[in-house]
């Protein structure tokens, strides 16, 4: 089996999920893996022009997190072989969101090295699924990822 076929097969098995909230400036989808509740949160990022006027440029901050953990972002390695189900589900949610918001740019930010590694892997999978991506590191060490 070639790598692309393997990735496609893995991503064809998302968990059941549902939208909990969908408004003009935020959306929340939820699902469970290993009976652990998870969320994918989309927040519209306000951008101000040179006159201080509020503008929305259809750029959304995206987070996915474990709702049971005291550190809800500490999911790296937690799911073992079920991590493919987490990836498949998050990608399914992103696809659905992008169908509703065709011009949206999705932004992921990671400060911790484990989260950066996770997002880098995630972004490579998104590229293979046809998403356009960019990444850059800020002077303070945070990694930013843009997905269209």
C-alpha positions in Angstrom: 0.0 0.0 0.0 1.4 3.4 -1.0 1.6 6.2 1.6 -1.2 8.3 0.0 -3.6 5.3 0.0 -2.6 4.6 3.7 -3.3 8.2 4.7 -6.6 8.2 2.8 -7.7 5.0 4.5 -6.9 6.3 7.9 -8.8 9.5 7.3 -11.9 7.7 6.1 -12.7 6.6 9.7 -13.6 9.7 11.7 -15.6 9.5 15.0 -19.2 10.7 15.1 -19.2 14.4 15.8 -21.7 17.3 15.9 -21.8 21.1 15.9 -22.6 22.4 19.4 -22.4 26.1 18.4 -22.3 28.0 15.1 -22.5 31.8 15.0 -21.0 34.5 12.9 -17.9 34.7 15.0 -17.4 31.2 16.6 -18.2 27.6 16.1 -17.7 24.5 18.3 -17.8 20.9 17.2 -17.6 18.0 19.7 -16.7 14.3 19.5 -15.4 11.5 21.7 -12.4 9.2 21.3 -11.9 6.5 24.0 -14.8 8.0 25.8 -12.8 11.2 26.2 -14.8 14.3 25.1 -13.0 16.5 22.6 -13.7 19.9 21.0 -12.7 21.7 17.9 -13.2 25.5 18.5 -13.2 28.1 15.7 -12.9 31.8 16.7 -13.1 34.6 14.1 -10.1 36.8 14.6 -10.9 40.6 14.7 -8.5 42.6 12.6 -8.1 46.4 12.8 -7.3 48.6 9.8 -4.9 51.5 9.8 -7.7 53.8 11.1 -8.5 51.5 14.1 -11.7 50.3 12.4 -12.7 46.7 13.2 -12.6 44.5 10.1 -13.1 40.7 9.8 -11.0 39.1 7.1 -12.4 35.6 7.5 -9.4 34.4 9.5 -10.3 31.9 12.2 -8.2 30.7 15.1 -8.7 26.9 15.5 -8.0 24.8 18.6 -8.7 21.1 19.3 -8.6 19.9 22.8 -9.4 17.2 25.4 -12.1 18.4 27.8 -11.2 16.1 30.6 -7.5 16.9 31.0 -6.4 19.7 33.3 -4.1 20.7 30.4 -6.7 20.4 27.6 -4.0 21.0 25.0 -1.9 18.1 26.3 -3.2 15.5 23.9 0.1 14.5 22.3 0.6 10.8 22.5 -2.5 10.3 24.7 -4.5 8.3 22.3 -2.0 5.9 21.0 -3.3 4.0 17.9 -6.6 6.0 18.2 -4.7 9.3 17.3 -5.7 8.5 13.7 -9.3 8.8 14.7 -8.6 12.2 16.3 -6.9 13.4 13.1 -9.6 11.9 10.9 -12.3 13.6 12.9 -10.6 17.0 13.1 -10.0 16.9 9.4 -13.6 15.9 8.7 -14.7 18.9 10.9 -12.3 21.2 9.1 -13.7 20.1 5.7 -17.2 20.7 6.9 -16.3 24.2 8.2 -14.5 25.0 4.9 -17.6 24.0 2.9 -19.6 26.6 4.9 -16.8 29.2 4.9 -15.2 28.8 1.5 -12.9 31.8 1.8 -11.8 31.2 5.4 -8.2 30.9 6.4 -7.7 28.7 9.5 -4.9 29.5 11.9 -3.3 27.1 14.4 -0.7 28.3 16.9 1.7 26.1 18.9 4.1 27.2 21.6 5.2 23.9 23.1 7.5 21.6 21.1 5.2 18.6 21.4 2.3 20.7 20.1 4.5 22.1 17.3 5.4 18.5 16.3 1.7 17.5 16.4 0.6 20.5 14.3 3.5 20.0 11.8 2.3 16.4 11.2 -1.3 17.5 11.0 -0.5 20.2 8.5 1.4 17.7 6.3 -1.7 15.5 6.3 -3.9 18.5 5.4 -1.5 19.3 2.4 -2.0 15.7 1.2 -5.7 16.2 1.4 -5.6 19.2 -0.9 -5.5 22.1 1.6 -3.0 24.9 1.0 -0.8 25.6 4.0 1.9 28.0 5.3 3.9 28.0 8.5 6.2 30.4 10.2 8.0 30.8 13.5 7.7 34.0 15.5 10.6 35.5 17.4 9.3 34.2 20.7 9.4 30.6 19.4 5.7 30.0 18.7 4.8 28.3 15.4 1.9 29.5 13.4 0.2 27.5 10.7 -2.3 28.9 8.1 -4.6 26.5 6.2 -6.8 27.4 3.2 
